Amino acid sequence: LNIHHHQQSIRKVVDGQSICKVVDGRRKKTPHRPTIMATTSAPPTNPRGIPYAPFIDRIEDYVSTKADVESTLQSFQEMISKYQFMQSNNQQRISALKSKLPDLEKTLDSLRFLLLRRSSSHFETIFELNDTLYAKAEISSAGDHVFLWLGANVMLAYPLVEAEELLVNKLSAAKKSLENCEEDVDFLREQITTMEVATARVYNWDVGMRRKEKVGLSS
């Protein structure tokens, strides 16, 4: 048998239109068949895109042999670490928002006070010099504009009505962000608990299998 003469050399060249095959020196063209990618549905998430932890109904769906135990436990621990990381970030955001909200509310109250007194040429108020030290002050009318700090050493002048609208929107957005963060922290706490229960179930399954093996060896 002469292998050299009977060997078939097949070469595929994909040019977007056709696939060329070379078989025993003869070139053939076959229609190109597009590759169909399998579509998988995205895992369910909460409104902010945080995925739900998988609920293990049957251990056998995740672990079938002892060799699967270590990789499964490692995978679960990685998921717990990711949830804990997101939980820590949200808790930091909650602290920052809770410290920011009182300042926004005080600024909005001050602006509304100016709106009430803008028709007056001047008015008296109590000015805070320190945490426990106040003094009376006479302030000229602010007119129709007020200056607001926007952050990054930037201050802009706004008409009183526009400034009120801006502060109301910022206060509303901050409260909504705080609500979302608190909801996410509760959600993440539930997912961490679910993964810890799943980890314990896999560990207990492994312990049970080891005991069965010992009983089988002793008998």
C-alpha positions as CSV (number, residue, x, y, z in Angstrom):
1,L,0.0,0.0,0.0
2,N,1.5,3.3,-1.1
3,I,0.5,5.8,1.5
4,H,2.0,8.7,-0.5
5,H,-0.3,8.2,-3.4
6,H,-3.5,7.5,-1.4
7,Q,-3.1,10.2,1.2
8,Q,-5.7,12.9,0.8
9,S,-4.8,16.5,1.6
10,I,-7.7,18.6,2.6
11,R,-7.3,22.4,3.0
12,K,-10.1,24.7,3.9
13,V,-9.9,28.4,2.9
14,V,-12.7,30.6,4.2
15,D,-13.1,33.8,2.2
16,G,-16.5,34.8,3.4
17,Q,-18.2,33.5,0.3
18,S,-17.1,29.9,-0.2
19,I,-14.9,27.1,1.3
20,C,-12.3,25.7,-1.1
21,K,-11.3,22.1,-0.7
22,V,-8.3,20.4,-2.4
23,V,-8.8,16.7,-2.6
24,D,-6.2,14.6,-4.5
25,G,-5.2,17.8,-6.4
26,R,-8.7,18.6,-7.6
27,R,-10.1,21.9,-6.4
28,K,-13.8,22.1,-5.5
29,K,-15.9,24.9,-4.3
30,T,-18.7,24.3,-1.8
31,P,-21.1,27.0,-0.6
32,H,-20.1,28.7,2.6
33,R,-22.3,27.7,5.5
34,P,-22.4,30.4,8.2
35,T,-21.6,29.3,11.7
36,I,-24.6,29.4,14.0
37,M,-23.6,30.4,17.5
38,A,-25.5,28.9,20.3
39,T,-27.4,31.6,22.3
40,T,-27.6,31.4,26.0
41,S,-30.0,33.3,28.2
42,A,-28.4,35.8,30.6
43,P,-28.6,34.9,34.3
44,P,-31.3,36.7,36.2
45,T,-30.2,39.9,38.0
46,N,-31.6,42.6,40.3
47,P,-32.4,46.0,38.8
48,R,-28.7,47.1,39.1
49,G,-27.4,44.1,37.3
50,I,-26.2,42.0,40.3
51,P,-26.7,38.3,39.5
52,Y,-28.7,36.1,41.8
53,A,-26.8,33.3,43.6
54,P,-27.7,29.8,42.2
55,F,-29.9,27.9,44.5
56,I,-28.8,24.3,44.8
57,D,-31.8,22.0,45.0
58,R,-29.8,18.8,44.2
59,I,-26.2,18.5,45.1
60,E,-25.8,15.9,42.3
61,D,-26.4,18.6,39.8
62,Y,-23.1,20.3,40.8
63,V,-21.0,17.5,42.3
64,S,-21.0,13.9,41.0
65,T,-17.6,12.7,42.1
66,K,-15.1,13.6,44.9
67,A,-12.9,15.2,42.2
68,D,-15.7,17.9,41.7
69,V,-15.8,18.9,45.3
70,E,-12.7,21.1,45.5
71,S,-13.4,23.0,42.3
72,T,-17.0,23.5,43.2
73,L,-16.1,24.8,46.7
74,Q,-13.5,27.1,45.2
75,S,-16.1,28.4,42.7
76,F,-18.6,29.1,45.4
77,Q,-15.9,30.9,47.5
78,E,-15.0,33.1,44.6
79,M,-18.7,34.1,44.2
80,I,-18.9,34.9,48.0
81,S,-15.8,37.1,47.7
82,K,-17.3,39.0,44.8
83,Y,-20.6,39.5,46.6
84,Q,-18.7,40.7,49.7
85,F,-16.6,43.1,47.6
86,M,-19.8,44.6,46.1
87,Q,-21.4,44.8,49.5
88,S,-18.4,46.7,50.9
89,N,-18.5,49.2,48.0
90,N,-22.2,49.8,48.5
91,Q,-21.8,50.3,52.3
92,Q,-19.1,52.9,51.6
93,R,-21.4,54.7,49.2
94,I,-24.2,54.6,51.8
95,S,-21.9,56.3,54.3
96,A,-20.9,59.0,51.8
97,L,-24.5,59.6,50.7
98,K,-25.7,59.9,54.3
99,S,-23.0,62.5,55.1
100,K,-23.9,64.4,51.8
101,L,-27.7,64.5,52.3
102,P,-27.8,66.9,55.3
103,D,-25.5,69.4,53.5
104,L,-27.8,69.3,50.5
105,E,-30.9,69.8,52.6
106,K,-29.3,72.7,54.5
107,T,-28.3,74.4,51.3
108,L,-31.8,74.0,49.9
109,D,-33.3,75.4,53.0
110,S,-31.0,78.4,52.8
111,L,-31.8,79.0,49.2
112,R,-35.6,78.9,49.9
113,F,-35.0,81.4,52.7
114,L,-33.3,83.7,50.2
115,L,-36.3,83.2,47.8
116,L,-38.6,84.4,50.6
117,R,-36.5,87.5,51.4
118,R,-35.4,88.5,47.9
119,S,-37.9,91.4,47.9
120,S,-36.2,92.9,51.0
121,S,-33.2,95.2,50.7
122,H,-31.6,93.5,53.7
123,F,-32.4,91.1,56.5
124,E,-30.9,89.8,59.8
125,T,-29.8,86.3,60.4
126,I,-27.7,84.2,62.8
127,F,-24.3,83.4,61.3
128,E,-22.4,80.3,62.5
129,L,-18.8,81.1,63.4
130,N,-18.0,77.8,64.9
131,D,-19.7,74.6,66.0
132,T,-21.0,76.2,69.2
133,L,-20.5,79.9,68.4
134,Y,-23.0,82.1,66.5
135,A,-23.3,85.8,65.8
136,K,-26.1,88.1,64.5
137,A,-25.4,89.4,61.0
138,E,-27.2,91.8,58.6
139,I,-27.1,90.6,55.0
140,S,-27.9,92.6,51.9
141,S,-30.4,91.2,49.5
142,A,-28.9,88.5,47.3
143,G,-30.8,89.8,44.3
144,D,-31.9,87.2,41.8
145,H,-28.7,85.1,41.7
146,V,-26.8,82.9,44.1
147,F,-23.4,81.1,43.9
148,L,-23.2,77.4,44.2
149,W,-20.2,75.2,44.7
150,L,-20.2,72.4,42.2
151,G,-17.1,70.6,43.4
152,A,-13.5,70.5,42.1
153,N,-13.1,74.2,43.1
154,V,-15.8,75.3,40.7
155,M,-18.4,77.8,41.6
156,L,-21.2,79.1,39.3
157,A,-23.8,81.8,39.6
158,Y,-27.4,80.6,39.2
159,P,-30.7,82.4,39.2
160,L,-32.5,81.6,42.4
161,V,-35.3,79.6,40.7
162,E,-32.8,77.5,38.7
163,A,-30.6,77.0,41.7
164,E,-33.6,75.6,43.6
165,E,-34.4,73.3,40.8
166,L,-30.8,72.1,40.6
167,L,-30.6,71.4,44.3
168,V,-34.0,69.6,44.3
169,N,-32.9,67.3,41.5
170,K,-29.5,66.6,43.2
171,L,-31.3,65.9,46.5
172,S,-33.8,63.6,44.8
173,A,-31.0,61.8,43.0
174,A,-29.0,61.3,46.2
175,K,-32.0,59.9,48.0
176,K,-32.7,57.5,45.1
177,S,-29.0,56.4,45.1
178,L,-29.2,55.8,48.8
179,E,-32.3,53.8,48.5
180,N,-30.8,51.7,45.7
181,C,-27.6,51.1,47.7
182,E,-29.5,50.0,50.8
183,E,-31.6,47.7,48.6
184,D,-28.4,46.2,47.0
185,V,-26.8,45.6,50.4
186,D,-29.8,43.7,51.5
187,F,-29.9,41.8,48.2
188,L,-26.2,41.0,48.5
189,R,-26.6,39.8,52.1
190,E,-29.2,37.3,50.9
191,Q,-27.0,36.1,48.1
192,I,-24.0,35.6,50.4
193,T,-26.2,33.6,52.8
194,T,-27.4,31.5,49.8
195,M,-23.9,30.7,48.7
196,E,-22.8,29.9,52.3
197,V,-25.6,27.4,52.6
198,A,-24.7,25.9,49.2
199,T,-21.0,25.6,50.4
200,A,-22.1,23.9,53.6
201,R,-24.3,21.4,51.7
202,V,-21.4,20.5,49.3
203,Y,-19.0,20.1,52.2
204,N,-21.5,17.9,54.1
205,W,-22.0,15.8,51.0
206,D,-18.3,15.3,50.7
207,V,-18.1,14.3,54.4
208,G,-21.0,11.8,53.9
209,M,-19.3,10.2,50.9
210,R,-16.0,9.8,52.9
211,R,-17.9,8.1,55.7
212,K,-19.6,5.7,53.3
213,E,-16.2,4.9,51.8
214,K,-14.8,4.2,55.3
215,V,-17.7,2.0,56.1
216,G,-17.3,0.1,52.9
217,L,-13.6,-0.5,53.5
218,S,-14.1,-1.6,57.1
219,S,-16.8,-4.1,56.1
